[in-house]
Amino acid sequence: MTEPTLPSTDAVTVSRAGTQDSYRGPAEWFTGCVRVDPLFAVRHPAAGSGALVTFEAAARTDWHTHPLGQTLIVTAGCGRVQQWGGPVQEIRPGDVVSIPANTKHWHGAAPTTAMSHIAIQEQQQGSVANWLEKVSDAQYAS
């Protein structure tokens, strides 16, 4: 997944809520209904970008990694996160999830409750994520 890069600026900028188009999370990277609301794009020389991501009940990402890691800030609902080989962990509003660089993981909503989080990540050579295989129903339920 690549992120657009905006030109650098010496001025303070305000990104108004709702001014960037929402989009449905693509089926090749997500299971279930997911909406992505971009919050801010990469602005050179910085490498960070962020989005508000909303997962309907039982929706989730595929297994994936981030070249420079990712931070999730849960804003609503109840969700789950799992690192490859580790237990599924419940996440709730106010929780901050720090995912180290190149750590295989997934995240999404709980089985019966939607979940929203702010996702912040940095790009490396134009990429913010390396998408892998689907999370099986058995993995999700574990």
N, CA, C and O atoms as CSV, one atom per row, in Angstrom:
chain,resi,resn,atom,element,x,y,z
A,1,MET,N,N,0.849,-1.170,0.000
A,1,MET,CA,C,0.000,0.000,0.000
A,1,MET,C,C,0.890,1.227,0.000
A,1,MET,O,O,1.797,1.333,0.826
A,2,THR,N,N,0.649,2.142,-0.900
A,2,THR,CA,C,1.417,3.381,-0.951
A,2,THR,C,C,0.530,4.546,-0.567
A,2,THR,O,O,-0.689,4.510,-0.739
A,3,GLU,N,N,1.160,5.570,-0.048
A,3,GLU,CA,C,0.453,6.761,0.402
A,3,GLU,C,C,0.856,7.935,-0.471
A,3,GLU,O,O,2.007,8.013,-0.899
A,4,PRO,N,N,-0.068,8.852,-0.748
A,4,PRO,CA,C,0.310,10.059,-1.481
A,4,PRO,C,C,1.211,10.924,-0.607
A,4,PRO,O,O,1.116,10.896,0.620
A,5,THR,N,N,2.071,11.681,-1.242
A,5,THR,CA,C,2.950,12.601,-0.529
A,5,THR,C,C,2.618,14.012,-0.960
A,5,THR,O,O,2.572,14.309,-2.154
A,6,LEU,N,N,2.386,14.885,0.009
A,6,LEU,CA,C,2.104,16.290,-0.268
A,6,LEU,C,C,3.398,17.080,-0.210
A,6,LEU,O,O,4.331,16.685,0.489
A,7,PRO,N,N,3.472,18.197,-0.938
A,7,PRO,CA,C,4.688,19.006,-0.867
A,7,PRO,C,C,4.855,19.593,0.526
A,7,PRO,O,O,3.883,19.781,1.257
A,8,SER,N,N,6.111,19.881,0.884
A,8,SER,CA,C,6.366,20.490,2.187
A,8,SER,C,C,5.843,21.921,2.189
A,8,SER,O,O,5.660,22.537,1.139
A,9,THR,N,N,5.610,22.428,3.383
A,9,THR,CA,C,5.141,23.795,3.527
A,9,THR,C,C,5.712,24.360,4.812
A,9,THR,O,O,5.969,23.624,5.765
A,10,ASP,N,N,5.909,25.661,4.834
A,10,ASP,CA,C,6.394,26.315,6.042
A,10,ASP,C,C,5.244,26.881,6.854
A,10,ASP,O,O,5.469,27.502,7.893
A,11,ALA,N,N,4.023,26.680,6.402
A,11,ALA,CA,C,2.851,27.241,7.070
A,11,ALA,C,C,2.132,26.169,7.886
A,11,ALA,O,O,2.143,24.991,7.531
A,12,VAL,N,N,1.517,26.589,8.965
A,12,VAL,CA,C,0.644,25.700,9.727
A,12,VAL,C,C,-0.573,25.406,8.858
A,12,VAL,O,O,-1.160,26.315,8.272
A,13,THR,N,N,-0.946,24.138,8.779
A,13,THR,CA,C,-2.116,23.765,7.988
A,13,THR,C,C,-3.136,23.079,8.884
A,13,THR,O,O,-2.775,22.389,9.837
A,14,VAL,N,N,-4.388,23.269,8.576
A,14,VAL,CA,C,-5.482,22.612,9.282
A,14,VAL,C,C,-6.202,21.730,8.272
A,14,VAL,O,O,-6.689,22.213,7.250
A,15,SER,N,N,-6.267,20.450,8.559
A,15,SER,CA,C,-7.020,19.522,7.718
A,15,SER,C,C,-8.412,19.410,8.318
A,15,SER,O,O,-8.582,18.836,9.394
A,16,ARG,N,N,-9.394,19.947,7.637
A,16,ARG,CA,C,-10.763,19.973,8.148
A,16,ARG,C,C,-11.397,18.585,8.082
A,16,ARG,O,O,-11.294,17.884,7.076
A,17,ALA,N,N,-12.045,18.210,9.162
A,17,ALA,CA,C,-12.756,16.934,9.209
A,17,ALA,C,C,-13.770,16.872,8.073
A,17,ALA,O,O,-14.486,17.840,7.813
A,18,GLY,N,N,-13.822,15.743,7.408
A,18,GLY,CA,C,-14.804,15.542,6.357
A,18,GLY,C,C,-14.444,16.127,5.009
A,18,GLY,O,O,-15.252,16.074,4.083
A,19,THR,N,N,-13.241,16.689,4.874
A,19,THR,CA,C,-12.867,17.290,3.589
A,19,THR,C,C,-12.168,16.304,2.665
A,19,THR,O,O,-11.959,16.606,1.489
A,20,GLN,N,N,-11.807,15.147,3.167
A,20,GLN,CA,C,-11.206,14.118,2.325
A,20,GLN,C,C,-12.212,12.979,2.176
A,20,GLN,O,O,-12.894,12.613,3.133
A,21,ASP,N,N,-12.297,12.432,0.989
A,21,ASP,CA,C,-13.278,11.390,0.706
A,21,ASP,C,C,-13.000,10.117,1.502
A,21,ASP,O,O,-11.865,9.646,1.566
A,22,SER,N,N,-14.052,9.571,2.104
A,22,SER,CA,C,-13.983,8.254,2.735
A,22,SER,C,C,-13.951,7.206,1.633
A,22,SER,O,O,-14.399,7.446,0.511
A,23,TYR,N,N,-13.416,6.048,1.973
A,23,TYR,CA,C,-13.484,4.947,1.015
A,23,TYR,C,C,-13.625,3.629,1.762
A,23,TYR,O,O,-13.227,3.498,2.919
A,24,ARG,N,N,-14.199,2.665,1.068
A,24,ARG,CA,C,-14.371,1.331,1.636
A,24,ARG,C,C,-13.022,0.624,1.625
A,24,ARG,O,O,-12.294,0.671,0.632
A,25,GLY,N,N,-12.694,-0.029,2.732
A,25,GLY,CA,C,-11.463,-0.814,2.782
A,25,GLY,C,C,-11.516,-1.915,1.743
A,25,GLY,O,O,-12.474,-2.687,1.719
A,26,PRO,N,N,-10.505,-2.011,0.878
A,26,PRO,CA,C,-10.553,-2.987,-0.211
A,26,PRO,C,C,-10.583,-4.440,0.278
A,26,PRO,O,O,-9.908,-4.797,1.244
A,27,ALA,N,N,-11.372,-5.260,-0.401
A,27,ALA,CA,C,-11.543,-6.666,-0.027
A,27,ALA,C,C,-10.232,-7.439,-0.085
A,27,ALA,O,O,-10.098,-8.463,0.585
A,28,GLU,N,N,-9.267,-6.979,-0.865
A,28,GLU,CA,C,-7.989,-7.692,-0.919
A,28,GLU,C,C,-7.147,-7.466,0.335
A,28,GLU,O,O,-6.134,-8.142,0.511
A,29,TRP,N,N,-7.534,-6.534,1.212
A,29,TRP,CA,C,-6.801,-6.254,2.456
A,29,TRP,C,C,-7.649,-6.419,3.710
A,29,TRP,O,O,-7.109,-6.448,4.816
A,30,PHE,N,N,-8.977,-6.530,3.558
A,30,PHE,CA,C,-9.887,-6.563,4.703
A,30,PHE,C,C,-10.937,-7.654,4.530
A,30,PHE,O,O,-11.258,-8.054,3.411
A,31,THR,N,N,-11.470,-8.129,5.664
A,31,THR,CA,C,-12.629,-9.015,5.693
A,31,THR,C,C,-13.757,-8.237,6.351
A,31,THR,O,O,-13.570,-7.670,7.427
A,32,GLY,N,N,-14.924,-8.202,5.721
A,32,GLY,CA,C,-16.056,-7.472,6.275
A,32,GLY,C,C,-16.082,-6.029,5.827
A,32,GLY,O,O,-15.310,-5.615,4.961
A,33,CYS,N,N,-16.982,-5.267,6.427
A,33,CYS,CA,C,-17.204,-3.875,6.038
A,33,CYS,C,C,-16.300,-2.945,6.843
A,33,CYS,O,O,-16.397,-2.865,8.068
A,34,VAL,N,N,-15.420,-2.247,6.130
A,34,VAL,CA,C,-14.458,-1.334,6.746
A,34,VAL,C,C,-14.500,-0.017,5.988
A,34,VAL,O,O,-14.506,-0.006,4.757
A,35,ARG,N,N,-14.530,1.101,6.721
A,35,ARG,CA,C,-14.494,2.431,6.110
A,35,ARG,C,C,-13.231,3.145,6.576
A,35,ARG,O,O,-12.892,3.120,7.759
A,36,VAL,N,N,-12.540,3.783,5.631
A,36,VAL,CA,C,-11.324,4.535,5.926
A,36,VAL,C,C,-11.592,6.008,5.648
A,36,VAL,O,O,-11.991,6.382,4.545
A,37,ASP,N,N,-11.368,6.836,6.659
A,37,ASP,CA,C,-11.491,8.287,6.535
A,37,ASP,C,C,-10.102,8.888,6.697
A,37,ASP,O,O,-9.615,9.007,7.822
A,38,PRO,N,N,-9.445,9.273,5.590
A,38,PRO,CA,C,-8.103,9.847,5.704
A,38,PRO,C,C,-8.113,11.105,6.573
A,38,PRO,O,O,-9.008,11.942,6.454
A,39,LEU,N,N,-7.119,11.230,7.442
A,39,LEU,CA,C,-6.989,12.408,8.297
A,39,LEU,C,C,-5.862,13.319,7.831
A,39,LEU,O,O,-6.038,14.534,7.738
A,40,PHE,N,N,-4.704,12.732,7.538
A,40,PHE,CA,C,-3.590,13.526,7.023
A,40,PHE,C,C,-2.667,12.634,6.210
A,40,PHE,O,O,-2.457,11.462,6.525
A,41,ALA,N,N,-2.127,13.225,5.155
A,41,ALA,CA,C,-1.227,12.508,4.255
A,41,ALA,C,C,0.218,12.852,4.599
A,41,ALA,O,O,0.490,13.791,5.347
A,42,VAL,N,N,1.122,12.084,4.047
A,42,VAL,CA,C,2.551,12.354,4.201
A,42,VAL,C,C,2.850,13.734,3.635
A,42,VAL,O,O,2.411,14.071,2.536
A,43,ARG,N,N,3.592,14.523,4.383
A,43,ARG,CA,C,4.015,15.851,3.927
A,43,ARG,C,C,5.531,15.916,4.068
A,43,ARG,O,O,6.058,16.058,5.172
A,44,HIS,N,N,6.222,15.811,2.939
A,44,HIS,CA,C,7.685,15.783,2.906
A,44,HIS,C,C,8.267,16.982,3.662
A,44,HIS,O,O,7.760,18.088,3.476
A,45,PRO,N,N,9.284,16.837,4.492
A,45,PRO,CA,C,10.139,15.659,4.655
A,45,PRO,C,C,9.632,14.640,5.670
A,45,PRO,O,O,10.254,13.591,5.841
A,46,ALA,N,N,8.522,14.918,6.345
A,46,ALA,CA,C,7.961,13.939,7.283
A,46,ALA,C,C,7.462,12.724,6.508
A,46,ALA,O,O,7.241,12.798,5.300
A,47,ALA,N,N,7.287,11.617,7.202
A,47,ALA,CA,C,6.875,10.384,6.532
A,47,ALA,C,C,5.578,9.810,7.095
A,47,ALA,O,O,5.155,8.730,6.682
A,48,GLY,N,N,4.933,10.519,8.038
A,48,GLY,CA,C,3.754,9.984,8.704
A,48,GLY,C,C,2.450,10.313,8.014
A,48,GLY,O,O,2.321,11.349,7.361
A,49,SER,N,N,1.478,9.416,8.165
A,49,SER,CA,C,0.119,9.645,7.679
A,49,SER,C,C,-0.838,9.038,8.692
A,49,SER,O,O,-0.447,8.219,9.524
A,50,GLY,N,N,-2.109,9.453,8.610
A,50,GLY,CA,C,-3.077,8.933,9.559
A,50,GLY,C,C,-4.468,8.862,8.975
A,50,GLY,O,O,-4.808,9.593,8.045
A,51,ALA,N,N,-5.275,7.963,9.539
A,51,ALA,CA,C,-6.656,7.791,9.094
A,51,ALA,C,C,-7.498,7.293,10.260
A,51,ALA,O,O,-6.999,6.632,11.171
A,52,LEU,N,N,-8.780,7.621,10.214
A,52,LEU,CA,C,-9.758,7.031,11.118
A,52,LEU,C,C,-10.336,5.825,10.387
A,52,LEU,O,O,-10.887,5.961,9.294
A,53,VAL,N,N,-10.212,4.659,10.982
A,53,VAL,CA,C,-10.670,3.427,10.344
A,53,VAL,C,C,-11.792,2.838,11.198
A,53,VAL,O,O,-11.632,2.640,12.402
A,54,THR,N,N,-12.929,2.563,10.556
A,54,THR,CA,C,-14.088,2.018,11.258
A,54,THR,C,C,-14.384,0.621,10.729
A,54,THR,O,O,-14.568,0.421,9.528
A,55,PHE,N,N,-14.427,-0.333,11.638
A,55,PHE,CA,C,-14.698,-1.739,11.331
A,55,PHE,C,C,-16.089,-2.082,11.858
A,55,PHE,O,O,-16.356,-1.898,13.045
A,56,GLU,N,N,-16.973,-2.575,11.001
A,56,GLU,CA,C,-18.251,-3.096,11.486
A,56,GLU,C,C,-17.971,-4.385,12.265
A,56,GLU,O,O,-16.874,-4.934,12.171
A,57,ALA,N,N,-18.947,-4.868,13.026
A,57,ALA,CA,C,-18.760,-6.074,13.834
A,57,ALA,C,C,-18.149,-7.197,13.001
A,57,ALA,O,O,-18.599,-7.471,11.889
A,58,ALA,N,N,-17.125,-7.842,13.547
A,58,ALA,CA,C,-16.400,-8.978,12.961
A,58,ALA,C,C,-15.513,-8.612,11.770
A,58,ALA,O,O,-14.838,-9.487,11.229
A,59,ALA,N,N,-15.495,-7.357,11.350
A,59,ALA,CA,C,-14.606,-6.953,10.248
A,59,ALA,C,C,-13.176,-6.842,10.773
A,59,ALA,O,O,-12.954,-6.576,11.954
A,60,ARG,N,N,-12.214,-7.049,9.881
A,60,ARG,CA,C,-10.816,-7.049,10.307
A,60,ARG,C,C,-9.885,-6.867,9.119
A,60,ARG,O,O,-10.279,-7.018,7.963
A,61,THR,N,N,-8.639,-6.539,9.441
A,61,THR,CA,C,-7.605,-6.479,8.416
A,61,THR,C,C,-7.149,-7.898,8.093
A,61,THR,O,O,-7.482,-8.847,8.802
A,62,ASP,N,N,-6.392,-8.028,7.024
A,62,ASP,CA,C,-5.629,-9.246,6.779
A,62,ASP,C,C,-4.371,-9.173,7.640
A,62,ASP,O,O,-4.075,-8.128,8.220
A,63,TRP,N,N,-3.641,-10.264,7.724
A,63,TRP,CA,C,-2.318,-10.219,8.336
A,63,TRP,C,C,-1.479,-9.230,7.528
A,63,TRP,O,O,-1.561,-9.208,6.300
A,64,HIS,N,N,-0.683,-8.424,8.200
A,64,HIS,CA,C,0.160,-7.462,7.503
A,64,HIS,C,C,1.278,-6.983,8.414
A,64,HIS,O,O,1.275,-7.249,9.616
A,65,THR,N,N,2.232,-6.274,7.826
A,65,THR,CA,C,3.326,-5.642,8.564
A,65,THR,C,C,3.434,-4.195,8.110
A,65,THR,O,O,2.866,-3.808,7.089
A,66,HIS,N,N,4.168,-3.405,8.877
A,66,HIS,CA,C,4.462,-2.016,8.517
A,66,HIS,C,C,5.972,-1.829,8.575
A,66,HIS,O,O,6.594,-2.210,9.568
A,67,PRO,N,N,6.583,-1.252,7.537
A,67,PRO,CA,C,8.043,-1.143,7.515
A,67,PRO,C,C,8.610,-0.316,8.662
A,67,PRO,O,O,9.740,-0.549,9.090
A,68,LEU,N,N,7.844,0.644,9.163
A,68,LEU,CA,C,8.319,1.491,10.258
A,68,LEU,C,C,7.383,1.449,11.464
A,68,LEU,O,O,7.444,2.331,12.321
A,69,GLY,N,N,6.526,0.445,11.540
A,69,GLY,CA,C,5.614,0.301,12.665
A,69,GLY,C,C,4.325,1.073,12.477
A,69,GLY,O,O,4.128,1.749,11.468
A,70,GLN,N,N,3.449,0.963,13.465
A,70,GLN,CA,C,2.146,1.621,13.423
A,70,GLN,C,C,1.666,1.862,14.847
A,70,GLN,O,O,1.972,1.090,15.756
A,71,THR,N,N,0.914,2.936,15.032
A,71,THR,CA,C,0.255,3.225,16.301
A,71,THR,C,C,-1.241,3.307,16.050
A,71,THR,O,O,-1.687,3.989,15.127
A,72,LEU,N,N,-2.015,2.612,16.875
A,72,LEU,CA,C,-3.474,2.646,16.811
A,72,LEU,C,C,-3.990,3.286,18.090
A,72,LEU,O,O,-3.533,2.954,19.184
A,73,ILE,N,N,-4.939,4.201,17.956
A,73,ILE,CA,C,-5.598,4.818,19.101
A,73,ILE,C,C,-7.083,4.496,18.971
A,73,ILE,O,O,-7.757,5.011,18.079
A,74,VAL,N,N,-7.588,3.654,19.850
A,74,VAL,CA,C,-8.986,3.221,19.768
A,74,VAL,C,C,-9.881,4.369,20.216
A,74,VAL,O,O,-9.689,4.941,21.289
A,75,THR,N,N,-10.872,4.702,19.370
A,75,THR,CA,C,-11.754,5.838,19.654
A,75,THR,C,C,-13.183,5.430,19.998
A,75,THR,O,O,-13.893,6.190,20.656
A,76,ALA,N,N,-13.617,4.251,19.571
A,76,ALA,CA,C,-14.996,3.828,19.838
A,76,ALA,C,C,-15.108,2.316,19.709
A,76,ALA,O,O,-14.352,1.686,18.969
A,77,GLY,N,N,-16.064,1.742,20.439
A,77,GLY,CA,C,-16.390,0.334,20.288
A,77,GLY,C,C,-15.456,-0.602,21.023
A,77,GLY,O,O,-14.825,-0.236,22.014
A,78,CYS,N,N,-15.384,-1.808,20.516
A,78,CYS,CA,C,-14.549,-2.856,21.096
A,78,CYS,C,C,-13.896,-3.614,19.948
A,78,CYS,O,O,-14.559,-3.978,18.977
A,79,GLY,N,N,-12.595,-3.847,20.066
A,79,GLY,CA,C,-11.886,-4.497,18.978
A,79,GLY,C,C,-10.937,-5.565,19.460
A,79,GLY,O,O,-10.899,-5.927,20.636
A,80,ARG,N,N,-10.170,-6.057,18.503
A,80,ARG,CA,C,-9.188,-7.109,18.752
A,80,ARG,C,C,-7.920,-6.794,17.976
A,80,ARG,O,O,-7.957,-6.166,16.919
A,81,VAL,N,N,-6.799,-7.245,18.525
A,81,VAL,CA,C,-5.516,-7.162,17.838
A,81,VAL,C,C,-4.736,-8.425,18.185
A,81,VAL,O,O,-4.837,-8.946,19.296
A,82,GLN,N,N,-3.959,-8.908,17.221
A,82,GLN,CA,C,-3.153,-10.101,17.466
A,82,GLN,C,C,-1.847,-10.003,16.704
A,82,GLN,O,O,-1.825,-9.669,15.519
A,83,GLN,N,N,-0.764,-10.297,17.397
A,83,GLN,CA,C,0.549,-10.453,16.772
A,83,GLN,C,C,0.707,-11.920,16.414
A,83,GLN,O,O,0.239,-12.789,17.149
A,84,TRP,N,N,1.358,-12.208,15.296
A,84,TRP,CA,C,1.566,-13.585,14.861
A,84,TRP,C,C,2.182,-14.393,16.009
A,84,TRP,O,O,3.200,-14.002,16.581
A,85,GLY,N,N,1.552,-15.519,16.335
A,85,GLY,CA,C,2.050,-16.388,17.391
A,85,GLY,C,C,1.630,-15.988,18.793
A,85,GLY,O,O,1.947,-16.690,19.752
A,86,GLY,N,N,0.924,-14.875,18.933
A,86,GLY,CA,C,0.503,-14.395,20.248
A,86,GLY,C,C,-0.996,-14.512,20.431
A,86,GLY,O,O,-1.710,-14.914,19.512
A,87,PRO,N,N,-1.478,-14.159,21.623
A,87,PRO,CA,C,-2.911,-14.237,21.890
A,87,PRO,C,C,-3.668,-13.069,21.265
A,87,PRO,O,O,-3.099,-12.003,21.032
A,88,VAL,N,N,-4.950,-13.278,20.998
A,88,VAL,CA,C,-5.828,-12.181,20.594
A,88,VAL,C,C,-6.039,-11.310,21.830
A,88,VAL,O,O,-6.334,-11.822,22.910
A,89,GLN,N,N,-5.889,-9.994,21.674
A,89,GLN,CA,C,-6.079,-9.066,22.783
A,89,GLN,C,C,-7.260,-8.149,22.488
A,89,GLN,O,O,-7.420,-7.679,21.362
A,90,GLU,N,N,-8.086,-7.896,23.499
A,90,GLU,CA,C,-9.212,-6.977,23.359
A,90,GLU,C,C,-8.708,-5.544,23.499
A,90,GLU,O,O,-7.849,-5.256,24.331
A,91,ILE,N,N,-9.259,-4.645,22.667
A,91,ILE,CA,C,-8.906,-3.224,22.746
A,91,ILE,C,C,-10.181,-2.396,22.827
A,91,ILE,O,O,-11.195,-2.715,22.206
A,92,ARG,N,N,-10.100,-1.312,23.619
A,92,ARG,CA,C,-11.267,-0.463,23.889
A,92,ARG,C,C,-10.886,1.006,23.772
A,92,ARG,O,O,-9.701,1.332,23.708
A,93,PRO,N,N,-11.887,1.910,23.744
A,93,PRO,CA,C,-11.604,3.343,23.607
A,93,PRO,C,C,-10.566,3.834,24.623
A,93,PRO,O,O,-10.620,3.511,25.809
A,94,GLY,N,N,-9.632,4.616,24.113
A,94,GLY,CA,C,-8.541,5.143,24.922
A,94,GLY,C,C,-7.296,4.285,24.896
A,94,GLY,O,O,-6.215,4.766,25.238
A,95,ASP,N,N,-7.417,3.015,24.496
A,95,ASP,CA,C,-6.242,2.150,24.397
A,95,ASP,C,C,-5.362,2.608,23.241
A,95,ASP,O,O,-5.856,3.023,22.193
A,96,VAL,N,N,-4.055,2.525,23.447
A,96,VAL,CA,C,-3.074,2.838,22.411
A,96,VAL,C,C,-2.298,1.559,22.135
A,96,VAL,O,O,-1.723,0.968,23.049
A,97,VAL,N,N,-2.280,1.136,20.888
A,97,VAL,CA,C,-1.598,-0.085,20.476
A,97,VAL,C,C,-0.362,0.324,19.682
A,97,VAL,O,O,-0.474,1.007,18.663
A,98,SER,N,N,0.815,-0.092,20.146
A,98,SER,CA,C,2.074,0.200,19.456
A,98,SER,C,C,2.554,-1.071,18.781
A,98,SER,O,O,2.824,-2.072,19.444
A,99,ILE,N,N,2.658,-1.029,17.468
A,99,ILE,CA,C,3.042,-2.198,16.681
A,99,ILE,C,C,4.434,-1.946,16.122
A,99,ILE,O,O,4.615,-1.030,15.319
A,100,PRO,N,N,5.425,-2.740,16.530
A,100,PRO,CA,C,6.790,-2.520,16.053
A,100,PRO,C,C,6.926,-2.762,14.544
A,100,PRO,O,O,6.098,-3.432,13.928
A,101,ALA,N,N,7.972,-2.208,13.982
A,101,ALA,CA,C,8.265,-2.380,12.557
A,101,ALA,C,C,8.348,-3.863,12.207
A,101,ALA,O,O,8.900,-4.668,12.957
A,102,ASN,N,N,7.788,-4.200,11.053
A,102,ASN,CA,C,7.865,-5.540,10.469
A,102,ASN,C,C,7.285,-6.646,11.352
A,102,ASN,O,O,7.688,-7.804,11.240
A,103,THR,N,N,6.342,-6.295,12.228
A,103,THR,CA,C,5.677,-7.271,13.090
A,103,THR,C,C,4.370,-7.707,12.432
A,103,THR,O,O,3.485,-6.886,12.190
A,104,LYS,N,N,4.258,-8.992,12.146
A,104,LYS,CA,C,3.061,-9.527,11.499
A,104,LYS,C,C,1.903,-9.493,12.492
A,104,LYS,O,O,2.018,-10.005,13.606
A,105,HIS,N,N,0.782,-8.885,12.081
A,105,HIS,CA,C,-0.352,-8.692,12.981
A,105,HIS,C,C,-1.623,-8.444,12.184
A,105,HIS,O,O,-1.593,-8.284,10.963
A,106,TRP,N,N,-2.743,-8.416,12.904
A,106,TRP,CA,C,-4.022,-7.976,12.343
A,106,TRP,C,C,-4.769,-7.238,13.446
A,106,TRP,O,O,-4.432,-7.361,14.623
A,107,HIS,N,N,-5.790,-6.468,13.059
A,107,HIS,CA,C,-6.651,-5.785,14.020
A,107,HIS,C,C,-8.012,-5.585,13.391
A,107,HIS,O,O,-8.148,-5.547,12.168
A,108,GLY,N,N,-9.028,-5.457,14.250
A,108,GLY,CA,C,-10.385,-5.265,13.755
A,108,GLY,C,C,-11.383,-5.213,14.888
A,108,GLY,O,O,-11.014,-5.079,16.055
A,109,ALA,N,N,-12.647,-5.319,14.536
A,109,ALA,CA,C,-13.739,-5.221,15.502
A,109,ALA,C,C,-13.954,-6.541,16.233
A,109,ALA,O,O,-13.510,-7.599,15.788
A,110,ALA,N,N,-14.646,-6.450,17.362
A,110,ALA,CA,C,-15.082,-7.641,18.090
A,110,ALA,C,C,-16.208,-8.318,17.301
A,110,ALA,O,O,-16.773,-7.706,16.394
A,111,PRO,N,N,-16.540,-9.561,17.629
A,111,PRO,CA,C,-17.550,-10.286,16.853
A,111,PRO,C,C,-18.921,-9.620,16.783
A,111,PRO,O,O,-19.607,-9.740,15.768
A,112,THR,N,N,-19.332,-8.923,17.839
A,112,THR,CA,C,-20.681,-8.348,17.858
A,112,THR,C,C,-20.700,-6.834,18.027
A,112,THR,O,O,-21.768,-6.245,18.194
A,113,THR,N,N,-19.528,-6.196,17.985
A,113,THR,CA,C,-19.430,-4.759,18.231
A,113,THR,C,C,-18.504,-4.107,17.216
A,113,THR,O,O,-17.422,-4.626,16.941
A,114,ALA,N,N,-18.917,-2.985,16.662
A,114,ALA,CA,C,-18.046,-2.225,15.762
A,114,ALA,C,C,-16.899,-1.605,16.559
A,114,ALA,O,O,-16.960,-1.531,17.786
A,115,MET,N,N,-15.854,-1.160,15.859
A,115,MET,CA,C,-14.714,-0.522,16.501
A,115,MET,C,C,-14.105,0.488,15.537
A,115,MET,O,O,-13.991,0.232,14.339
A,116,SER,N,N,-13.716,1.640,16.078
A,116,SER,CA,C,-12.994,2.650,15.291
A,116,SER,C,C,-11.672,2.947,15.969
A,116,SER,O,O,-11.576,2.972,17.196
A,117,HIS,N,N,-10.651,3.171,15.151
A,117,HIS,CA,C,-9.366,3.614,15.684
A,117,HIS,C,C,-8.719,4.595,14.724
A,117,HIS,O,O,-8.999,4.598,13.525
A,118,ILE,N,N,-7.856,5.418,15.271
A,118,ILE,CA,C,-6.980,6.252,14.452
A,118,ILE,C,C,-5.720,5.440,14.226
A,118,ILE,O,O,-5.126,4.932,15.178
A,119,ALA,N,N,-5.309,5.315,12.975
A,119,ALA,CA,C,-4.096,4.587,12.611
A,119,ALA,C,C,-3.058,5.591,12.124
A,119,ALA,O,O,-3.326,6.392,11.229
A,120,ILE,N,N,-1.875,5.539,12.718
A,120,ILE,CA,C,-0.783,6.430,12.336
A,120,ILE,C,C,0.414,5.563,11.985
A,120,ILE,O,O,0.811,4.691,12.758
A,121,GLN,N,N,0.981,5.808,10.819
A,121,GLN,CA,C,2.126,5.041,10.359
A,121,GLN,C,C,3.000,5.912,9.473
A,121,GLN,O,O,2.571,6.953,8.976
A,122,GLU,N,N,4.245,5.460,9.284
A,122,GLU,CA,C,5.172,6.163,8.406
A,122,GLU,C,C,5.437,5.313,7.177
A,122,GLU,O,O,5.399,4.084,7.228
A,123,GLN,N,N,5.705,5.991,6.077
A,123,GLN,CA,C,6.022,5.253,4.860
A,123,GLN,C,C,7.530,5.125,4.698
A,123,GLN,O,O,8.301,5.969,5.154
A,124,GLN,N,N,7.921,4.057,4.044
A,124,GLN,CA,C,9.313,3.833,3.678
A,124,GLN,C,C,9.322,3.472,2.202
A,124,GLN,O,O,8.698,2.493,1.793
A,125,GLN,N,N,10.015,4.245,1.419
A,125,GLN,CA,C,10.060,4.057,-0.029
A,125,GLN,C,C,8.645,3.970,-0.603
A,125,GLN,O,O,8.359,3.134,-1.460
A,126,GLY,N,N,7.767,4.851,-0.116
A,126,GLY,CA,C,6.408,4.957,-0.633
A,126,GLY,C,C,5.419,3.949,-0.087
A,126,GLY,O,O,4.243,3.999,-0.445
A,127,SER,N,N,5.855,3.033,0.768
A,127,SER,CA,C,4.969,1.981,1.269
A,127,SER,C,C,4.735,2.128,2.769
A,127,SER,O,O,5.667,2.405,3.524
A,128,VAL,N,N,3.477,1.941,3.202
A,128,VAL,CA,C,3.161,1.956,4.633
A,128,VAL,C,C,2.802,0.565,5.154
A,128,VAL,O,O,2.810,0.346,6.366
A,129,ALA,N,N,2.488,-0.377,4.265
A,129,ALA,CA,C,2.080,-1.713,4.715
A,129,ALA,C,C,2.448,-2.765,3.679
A,129,ALA,O,O,2.488,-2.501,2.477
A,130,ASN,N,N,2.714,-3.964,4.184
A,130,ASN,CA,C,2.935,-5.136,3.359
A,130,ASN,C,C,1.807,-6.110,3.701
A,130,ASN,O,O,1.789,-6.695,4.784
A,131,TRP,N,N,0.873,-6.277,2.774
A,131,TRP,CA,C,-0.313,-7.088,3.030
A,131,TRP,C,C,-0.029,-8.554,2.765
A,131,TRP,O,O,0.606,-8.907,1.772
A,132,LEU,N,N,-0.509,-9.408,3.671
A,132,LEU,CA,C,-0.247,-10.838,3.623
A,132,LEU,C,C,-1.566,-11.602,3.503
A,132,LEU,O,O,-2.514,-11.101,2.898
A,133,GLU,N,N,-1.637,-12.797,4.066
A,133,GLU,CA,C,-2.813,-13.648,3.905
A,133,GLU,C,C,-3.978,-13.192,4.781
A,133,GLU,O,O,-3.820,-12.403,5.713
A,134,LYS,N,N,-5.158,-13.724,4.440
A,134,LYS,CA,C,-6.368,-13.465,5.223
A,134,LYS,C,C,-6.229,-14.062,6.625
A,134,LYS,O,O,-5.545,-15.066,6.818
A,135,VAL,N,N,-6.883,-13.432,7.591
A,135,VAL,CA,C,-7.022,-13.992,8.937
A,135,VAL,C,C,-8.170,-14.995,8.873
A,135,VAL,O,O,-9.293,-14.632,8.521
A,136,SER,N,N,-7.899,-16.237,9.206
A,136,SER,CA,C,-8.955,-17.257,9.144
A,136,SER,C,C,-9.976,-17.022,10.258
A,136,SER,O,O,-9.693,-16.336,11.240
A,137,ASP,N,N,-11.161,-17.599,10.089
A,137,ASP,CA,C,-12.179,-17.502,11.135
A,137,ASP,C,C,-11.673,-18.125,12.437
A,137,ASP,O,O,-11.967,-17.619,13.520
A,138,ALA,N,N,-10.914,-19.219,12.338
A,138,ALA,CA,C,-10.368,-19.865,13.539
A,138,ALA,C,C,-9.358,-18.953,14.236
A,138,ALA,O,O,-9.361,-18.858,15.463
A,139,GLN,N,N,-8.497,-18.282,13.470
A,139,GLN,CA,C,-7.543,-17.343,14.068
A,139,GLN,C,C,-8.283,-16.184,14.726
A,139,GLN,O,O,-7.939,-15.774,15.835
A,140,TYR,N,N,-9.295,-15.657,14.047
A,140,TYR,CA,C,-10.066,-14.540,14.584
A,140,TYR,C,C,-10.755,-14.926,15.892
A,140,TYR,O,O,-10.812,-14.122,16.822
A,141,ALA,N,N,-11.273,-16.141,15.968
A,141,ALA,CA,C,-12.031,-16.596,17.135
A,141,ALA,C,C,-11.143,-17.060,18.287
A,141,ALA,O,O,-11.639,-17.288,19.390
A,142,SER,N,N,-9.845,-17.201,18.049
A,142,SER,CA,C,-8.972,-17.760,19.103
A,142,SER,C,C,-8.762,-16.821,20.269
A,142,SER,O,O,-8.056,-17.161,21.217
